[in-house]
Amino acid sequence: MTSRYRKVLSLSKEWFFNKRFFANCCISSGMLVVGDVLQQSYEIFVKRQSEFHLHRIFKMGYAGFATGAYGHHLYGWLDRRWPGKDLATLTKKVILDNLSAPLGFLLFFAVLAVMERKRLQEFSHELYTKGVHLYLTSSVIYAPAQYFNFYFLAPQHRVLFVSSLNLLFDTYSSYVAHQVDRHEAFESQLPANCHL
């Protein structure tokens, strides 16, 4: 076995075949699924939709799995790079976490776009209109919470904490991810001579 092959095997075990990685992916996926179920329950309650859309729940689950993998590696890197808990170190971690959030949203919307077979133009429009909105909202919520996360919690609980916090945000994310689609569907049902 060559040394290059051993390095690749070692890296793949470290990144993909450890229990914490799969736990983090499953937790993130599960929270997005629960968030979408809550959002759809509300939509059914207020009579905006008549039944649960299982395909939408599955799509959110896949997107959650991908973002869980991203969070797992991001928090691992932050903890290895800046292991301390002093205020300056915590601030660096929180700022970098916040600056890296657009990559997480890019991944989230990319998974949804692939599963919905959207064109690149549709994906980029959705990323710009919805992603910017989600990023600004998440900056207000997550920056203070991440101080708590990085100071009090052990590294293996980082994704669990963020995923738990995500439950409310994921419900909101599901709403944002699907609200324009609903508006476009409404507009498509209007008569041709109707102008909003």
Salt bridges, closest charged atoms under 4 A:
ASP36 OD1 - ARG56 NE 2.78
GLU43 OE2 - ARG48 NH1 3.68
GLU43 OE1 - ARG182 NH2 3.24
ASP79 OD1 - LYS93 NZ 2.96
ASP79 OD2 - ARG158 NE 2.88
GLU116 OE2 - LYS59 NZ 2.94
GLU116 OE1 - LYS118 NZ 2.96
GLU126 OE2 - LYS118 NZ 2.78
GLU126 OE2 - LYS130 NZ 2.67
ASP181 OD1 - LYS130 NZ 3.92
GLU187 OE2 - HIS183 NE2 3.08
